[in-house]
Amino acid sequence: MVSDLLLESASLMLIGMISVFTFLLLLVLLMTVMSGLLKRYAPVKVADKTTKTDVAGNGVSPAVVAAISAAVHQYRQQHK
């Protein structure tokens, strides 16, 4: 009785593990094929460096820096 249940549970576990492995293998293969197709038929376009907007060296615009500085100054004045 117990050995029959153990045998059935082992077979169910094996079937489940094989089905999950097969699904993951198909998923990886399909993603690889799709990636290859995208690289071939829709290549990535490199942007020109001259098309970037004018921002500060650290990537934050001066207006944002001024607004944050004003907010910090106002907060410090109110919470002395």
N, C-alpha and C positions, 0 to 999 in steps of 0.2 A: 504494500500500500504506500508506504513512505518512499520507497525507491521509485515507484511509478510517478509519484508527484515530483520527485527530484529530477527524474529524467524528462518529464514534460516541461518543468520550469527551465531546465538547461537548454532544451530545444527552442523554447520561446525566446530565451535570452539570446541564443545564437542567431535566430531569425531576425530579431530586432537589431542586433549589432551589425549584421550583414546589410540589412536594409538602410540603416543610418550611414554606414560606410559608403554604400553605393550612392546614396543621395548626395553626400558630401563630395565624393569623387566626381560625379556628374556636374555638380555646382562649380567646382574648381575648373573643370575642363571647359564648361560653357563660358565662364568668366574669362578664361584665357583666350578662347576663340573670339569672343566679343571685343576684348581689348586689342587683339591683333587686327580685327576688321576696322575698328575705330582708328587705329594708328595708320592704317593703309588708306582709308577712304575719307577720313576727316582729320587731317593733321592739325596739330596745335599751331596757331598763328602767334608769332612772337611780336609783342607790342614794342613800338618805338620808344626809346628813352625820352624823346622830346615831347611826347604826348602827356606826360605826367603833369598834374596840377602843381602849382607853386605852393609848397609847404616848407616848414622849417626842417632843419637837418634831422630832427628826431621823428618826423612824421606827423607832428601835431601843428595845426595852423596857429598863427599868432593870435587870432581872435579867440580861439578856445583857451589858450594859455592866459590871456587877459581876463576872460570871464571866470576862470577857475581862481586866479589870483585875487580878483575882486571878491568872490564868494568866501574865500578863506579869510581875507582881511576883515570882511563884515562879520563873519562868525566869531573871530577872535575878539573883535571889539564888543560884541554882545555878551560874550561868556568870560569876562574878566573876573 
